[in-house]
Amino acid sequence: MAEAAHDKRINSNLLVDAFFDSLMIRYSYIDNVEPCMDYELFGKVYKTPILGAALGLHTRFHESGSLGYARGIASGGSVNFNGWIEDEELEAICAEGIPSARGVKPFADHDRIYQCIEHDEKCGAIAVCMDLDHIFDVDGRYVDAPYGKCGRQTLPDLRGYASSTSLPFILKGILTAKDAEKAVEAGAAAIIVSNHNNRFPSMIPPLAALPEIKKAVAGQIPVLVDGGIESGVEAFKAFACGADGVMVCRTLMMAFSKGGPQAVTEKLIRMTDELRGIMANTGASCVSEIRTDQVVRRDF
C-alpha cells in the first residue's frame, strides 16, 4: 500500500508542475515602474514575499541543521517557517532574532499542543502553525511518529488553541473552501493552502484549489500557498491565482543540501529577482497589484 501511494505521489508532483506550465502570463509595459518587493506579514515588513516553507530534520540535508537553514533564509530577507523541530532548536533560532515559527503537530495529547504554543510564545516565535494534514497516515490511521502520536482535531479544539495565545495561529494543509471557512471560524490568523508535497494519492495542486478557497475566506485573513513553487515566475503565477504570500521548500531544501546557508540565501535572492522581473514587465508595482487576469490557462 505504501509503495502504491508513493507511485501516486510521484504522479501528483507531475500534475503540480503541469498546472504551473499551463498558466501563461500576460505582459504589458505602459506606465510601469520598478516594483517594490517589501512584504508585510503580521505587522512586520520583510524584503521579499517569498517565504521559507516548513522543513524538518534539517541535518539530513546539511550539517548546519535548522539554525543554519534559518540563517540562510533570514539573510535573504525572509521568514523561516519550520516543520517540526524540538524546543531547543527553535530557542536557538529565536535567540538570534530570526523571524521564525515551527509546525506544531496535531498531537492526540492536546495538553502537549498547549505546552508547545506556550513555549513558542515565550521563546519569541512570530507565529504558531499546525499541520492539519498530519492527523492521519496514508492507511487512514492516526499518525504515530517519533515526535509523538497525532489525533482528531475538532473546530472547538482549534478555536481553543487560537484563543490561548497572542501569537498568530496558522492552519496548514487547507485544500477546500469548507476547511477554509472553518479555519476562519476557529480564529486562525492565516491559512496555508498546501498538499504537503503530495502527501496522499492524487492530491489536487494547491493553485487549482486556491480560487475557491480565496473566495471562501473573502479577505478576512491572509491566504498563503505552499506547493511546488521553484522560481520567481511560479511565485508570480501563485500571486496571480490569488495568493497573499507564497512559501517555498523543495527548491530551498535542494540548495541547502548542496551549499548550506549561503546557497539558501542566494536562491531566495534569485527567486525574488525573477519575481521582480515579471512584475516590472506586467505593471505590478507591488505584489498586491498582481491581478488574476495576468495569467491565462492555455488550451494548446
C-alpha positions in Angstrom: 0.0 0.0 0.0 2.8 2.4 1.0 4.6 1.7 -2.3 1.5 2.3 -4.4 0.8 5.6 -2.6 4.4 6.7 -3.3 3.9 6.0 -7.0 0.7 8.1 -7.0 2.6 10.9 -5.2 5.2 11.0 -7.9 2.4 11.4 -10.5 0.8 14.1 -8.4 4.1 16.0 -8.4 4.0 15.9 -12.2 0.5 17.3 -12.1 1.6 20.2 -9.9 4.3 21.0 -12.4 1.9 20.6 -15.3 -0.5 23.1 -13.7 2.2 25.7 -13.4 3.2 25.1 -17.0 -0.4 25.6 -18.1 -0.5 29.2 -16.9 0.6 31.8 -19.4 1.5 35.3 -18.4 0.1 38.5 -20.0 2.8 41.1 -20.3 2.2 44.9 -20.5 4.5 47.9 -20.4 2.9 51.3 -20.5 3.2 53.4 -17.2 5.1 50.6 -15.4 7.5 51.3 -12.6 10.3 49.4 -10.8 8.5 47.2 -8.3 8.9 47.4 -4.5 9.4 43.9 -3.1 8.7 44.8 0.6 6.2 42.4 2.1 4.2 42.8 5.3 3.1 39.8 7.4 1.6 40.1 10.8 2.6 43.7 11.1 6.3 43.2 10.2 7.9 44.1 6.9 10.3 41.7 5.0 12.4 42.2 1.9 10.7 39.5 -0.1 7.2 38.0 -0.4 8.8 34.6 -0.9 8.7 32.8 2.4 10.6 29.8 3.7 8.1 26.9 4.0 8.1 24.1 6.5 11.2 21.9 6.6 12.2 19.4 9.3 15.0 17.1 10.0 17.4 19.7 8.6 20.6 17.7 9.4 19.6 15.2 6.7 20.4 18.0 4.2 23.3 19.9 5.8 25.4 19.7 8.9 24.4 23.2 10.0 20.9 22.0 10.8 17.9 24.0 11.5 19.9 27.0 12.7 21.9 27.1 9.5 18.8 26.9 7.4 17.2 29.7 9.3 20.2 31.9 8.9 20.1 31.4 5.2 16.5 32.4 5.0 17.0 35.4 7.3 19.9 36.6 5.2 17.6 36.5 2.2 15.3 38.9 4.0 12.5 36.3 4.5 10.6 34.5 7.2 11.5 31.0 8.4 8.6 28.6 8.8 9.9 25.3 10.1 8.4 21.9 10.1 8.5 20.1 13.4 11.7 20.9 15.3 12.5 20.4 19.0 12.1 23.2 21.6 15.9 23.7 21.8 16.2 24.2 18.1 13.5 26.9 18.0 15.1 28.6 21.0 18.5 28.8 19.3 16.9 30.2 16.2 14.8 32.8 18.0 17.8 33.8 20.2 19.5 35.2 17.0 16.4 37.3 16.3 15.5 35.3 13.2 11.8 35.6 12.4 10.6 32.0 12.7 7.8 29.7 13.6 7.5 25.9 13.8 4.9 23.5 12.8 3.2 22.1 15.8 1.8 18.6 15.0 -1.8 17.8 15.7 -0.9 15.7 18.7 -3.5 13.4 20.3 -2.3 14.8 23.6 -3.9 18.3 23.5 -2.1 19.4 26.6 1.2 18.9 24.7 -0.2 21.2 22.0 -0.9 23.9 24.5 2.6 23.4 26.0 4.2 23.9 22.6 2.1 27.1 22.0 3.1 28.5 25.4 6.8 27.6 24.7 6.8 29.2 21.3 5.3 32.4 22.5 7.8 32.7 25.4 10.8 32.0 23.2 10.0 34.7 20.6 8.4 32.9 17.7 6.4 35.0 15.3 3.5 32.5 15.0 2.3 29.0 15.7 1.5 26.8 12.8 -0.3 23.4 12.8 -0.1 20.7 10.1 -3.6 19.5 9.8 -2.7 17.0 7.1 -0.6 15.0 9.6 -3.6 13.7 11.6 -3.8 10.5 9.5 -1.4 8.4 7.6 -1.9 7.0 4.1 -3.7 4.0 5.6 -6.3 6.1 7.4 -4.8 5.6 10.9 -3.7 8.3 13.3 -0.1 9.2 12.6 2.2 7.6 15.2 5.7 9.1 14.6 8.9 9.5 16.6 7.8 13.0 17.6 4.5 11.7 19.0 1.1 10.3 18.2 -1.4 12.6 16.4 -5.2 12.6 16.8 -8.5 14.2 15.9 -8.8 17.9 16.0 -12.3 19.5 16.1 -13.3 23.0 15.4 -13.7 23.8 19.2 -10.2 22.3 19.7 -8.7 24.7 17.1 -10.6 27.6 18.5 -9.1 26.8 21.9 -5.6 26.8 20.6 -6.0 30.1 18.7 -7.5 31.8 21.7 -4.8 30.6 24.0 -2.1 32.7 22.5 -1.2 36.2 21.4 0.7 34.8 18.5 -0.9 34.4 15.1 -2.3 30.9 14.8 -1.9 29.4 11.3 -3.5 26.3 9.9 -1.6 24.5 7.2 -3.0 21.9 4.8 -6.1 23.7 3.7 -7.4 22.4 0.3 -11.2 23.0 0.4 -13.4 26.0 0.9 -15.1 24.2 3.7 -11.9 23.8 5.7 -11.0 27.5 4.9 -14.3 28.7 6.3 -13.8 26.5 9.4 -10.3 27.9 9.9 -11.7 31.5 9.9 -14.4 30.4 12.3 -11.7 28.9 14.5 -9.8 32.2 14.8 -6.9 31.4 12.5 -4.8 34.4 11.7 -3.8 32.9 8.3 -4.1 29.6 6.4 -1.6 27.8 4.2 -3.0 26.1 1.1 -0.8 23.1 0.8 -0.9 19.4 -0.2 2.4 18.8 1.8 4.4 17.7 -1.3 1.5 15.5 -2.4 1.4 13.5 0.8 -1.6 11.5 -0.3 -2.5 9.9 -3.7 -3.9 12.1 -6.4 -4.0 15.3 -4.4 -5.2 18.5 -6.1 -2.5 21.0 -6.9 -2.7 23.9 -4.4 -3.0 26.5 -7.1 -6.0 24.6 -8.5 -7.7 24.7 -5.1 -6.8 28.4 -4.4 -9.6 30.3 -6.2 -12.5 28.7 -4.3 -10.5 29.0 -1.0 -9.8 32.6 -1.7 -13.4 33.3 -2.3 -14.5 31.5 0.9 -12.0 33.4 3.0 -13.2 36.7 1.4 -10.2 38.7 2.6 -10.7 38.0 6.3 -7.2 36.5 6.7 -4.1 36.0 4.6 -4.1 33.0 2.3 -0.6 31.7 1.9 0.3 29.0 -0.7 2.9 26.2 -0.4 3.0 23.8 -3.4 6.0 23.1 -5.6 7.0 26.8 -6.2 10.5 26.7 -7.5 11.1 30.0 -9.3 10.1 33.7 -9.2 8.0 33.0 -12.3 6.0 30.4 -10.5 5.7 32.7 -7.5 4.1 35.3 -9.8 1.6 32.7 -11.1 0.7 31.9 -7.5 0.0 35.5 -6.6 -2.0 35.9 -9.8 -4.1 32.9 -8.8 -5.0 34.8 -5.5 -2.2 34.0 -3.0 -1.4 36.7 -0.4 2.0 35.1 0.1 4.0 32.3 -1.3 6.0 29.7 0.5 9.0 27.7 -0.8 10.5 24.5 0.5 11.7 21.9 -2.1 14.0 24.2 -4.0 15.4 25.8 -0.9 16.0 22.3 0.6 17.9 21.3 -2.5 20.0 24.5 -2.3 20.7 23.8 1.4 21.8 20.3 0.7 24.3 21.5 -1.9 25.7 24.7 -0.5 24.4 25.2 3.0 23.0 28.5 4.4 24.7 30.7 1.7 23.1 28.7 -1.1 19.6 29.2 0.6 20.2 33.0 0.7 21.4 33.1 -2.9 18.3 31.0 -4.1 15.9 33.3 -2.3 17.5 36.4 -3.8 17.5 34.9 -7.2 13.8 34.0 -7.0 12.9 37.4 -5.7 14.8 39.0 -8.6 12.9 36.7 -11.0 9.6 37.8 -9.4 10.5 41.4 -9.6 11.3 41.0 -13.3 7.9 39.6 -14.1 6.2 42.2 -12.0 8.0 45.1 -13.8 7.0 43.7 -17.1 3.3 43.2 -16.2 2.8 46.6 -14.5 2.6 45.4 -10.8 4.5 47.9 -8.6 4.0 45.6 -5.5 2.7 42.0 -5.0 -0.8 43.3 -4.1 -1.1 44.7 -7.6 -0.7 41.4 -9.3 -4.0 40.7 -10.9 -5.8 37.4 -11.7 -6.3 38.5 -15.3 -2.5 38.5 -15.8 -2.4 34.7 -16.1 -4.4 32.6 -18.7 -4.8 28.8 -18.8 -3.6 27.6 -22.1 -5.6 25.1 -24.2 -2.9 24.3 -26.7 
